[in-house]
Amino acid sequence: MKIENPFESGHIKNYLLLYAGVVVIMVLFFIASSLFQDIESVETKVFNTEIQEKAVELNLEPEVNASSKFKLLDKAY
C-alpha cells in the first residue's frame, strides 16, 4: 500500500474545503451568539460625597461571648 501525496493527487482541495467549512460555521455561530444576546441596561450608582463628622467611640476591648458555639483552644499549636 503506497501513501499518495495529497498535493499531487488533488486531495488537498478537499482538506481546504473542510477547513473553510469549519471556519465558516465558527463565524456563523459567533455572529448568531452576538445577535441574540440580550443587553441589559446597567444602573449608574451615585455615591454620597457629603462628609458627616460624627464622633465614633472606639471599643478597644474585645468582647467575650460566653454563649458562643465555638470554643477556642487553651494552647495554640
QUIRA-V689958 format. One record per pair of residues at least 4 apart in sequence whose ideal C-beta (glycine too) atoms are under 6 Angstrom apart, sorted by the first residue. I is the first residue (numbers start at 1). GAP is how many residues later the second one is. Records with the same first field share a line. If there is no record, write none. Layout:
BEGIN
I->GAP, GAP
END
This chain:
BEGIN
4->5
6->5, 6
7->5
END
